[in-house]
Amino acid sequence: MSGEEAAVEDRRTKRASAIREQRRGLILDAAVRVFSELGYHQARVADIIDAAGIARGTFYLYFESKNAIFVELLGELLTHLRESVIGVDTRPGAAPMGAQLFQSVRGVLDTLASNRALTAILIREAVGLDEETDRMLAGFYDNLHELVSESLVRGQALGVVRKMDVDIVATCILGSVRQVLDRELVQKTDAPMDLDRVAAAILEYNAHGLMVG
């Protein structure tokens, strides 16, 4: 094969790859819309095919089932969430810890609010779908629990967090955030979430508790 022929073949390969990625993205976008409207359990592959405007055969070239789509979407969401969680910077000149925590919490909320349909499934429907999904969720929540626990231990070392049962408190923090998301994102389907208000309230409750003084 000559150099020119190789260049032509390379362009064809890249063009074909771009088309495949475009179609794959089209199917994923359609699935998000369908899951948002119908919920995961009520949604059918046929609904996704209709929403994407593709042939049934085309769908199965990219995904073997509705669950395969959800697993991929969930994986992307969990990756974005991990990227949203920022560790506290204790170096000289760093922003105040409260401001850093606020930005981190707000970043997580922003990611979830931008993926409202998937967040609703994550909170209400995802547990028990299948073993792979359960493993992904368990690993994600374990990672979050570990991150929160490490943050509490680091805070204790810095003298800004009092002595406590770190394992239980980390679980309480994650549980409270999950309930807030359920109420503010899942139940209030027609109302945009006030990210600043919710982030501030989560921090106020988890950092300062309920009692005066």
C-alpha positions, 0 to 999 in steps of 0.5 A: 500500500502506497503512502497516499493509499494509507492516508486515504485508508486512515481518513476512512477509518477515522471517519467511520470511528467518528460516525460510530461514536456519534451514533453511540452518543445519539443512543445514549442521549435518547436513553437518558430522555426515555429514562427521564420520562418513563423511569428505568423500569418502565422504559423499553428498548423499543422506546429508546430506538424510537427516541433515537430514530434508528433501526432496531438492528442499529441499536444492537450493534452498540448495546446488547440491552437496556441495562448495558446502556444504563451501566455505561451512563452510570459509569460516566456519572460516577466518574464525573462525581469522583472528579467533582470531589476535591480534597482540602488544600492545607498549604499556606495561602490556600482558601479557607477550609469552609470555602473549599468544602463549599466549592466541593459540595457545590461541585458534586451537587452541580454534577448531579443536578446536570444529570437529574434523570440518572440521579433519580435512578441512582437514588430510587431504582438502581439498587438490585438491578443486577450484579454488575450495577450493584458492584459499581454502586457498592464500590462508588459508595465505599469510595465516598465513605472512605473519602469522607472518613479520611477528611474527618481524620485529617480535620481531627489532625488539624484540630478543626474536627472533634473526636468522634466515631468516624465510620458512623459519622461518615455514614450519617453524612452520606445518608443525609446528603442522599435524602436531600438529593431525593427531596430536592432533585427527585421529588421536586421534578419541576423546580431547579435546585438552588445549588448555593442554598443546598450546599450551604445547608448541607455544610451547616448541618454536617459541620455545625449540627443543630445545637446553639453554642 
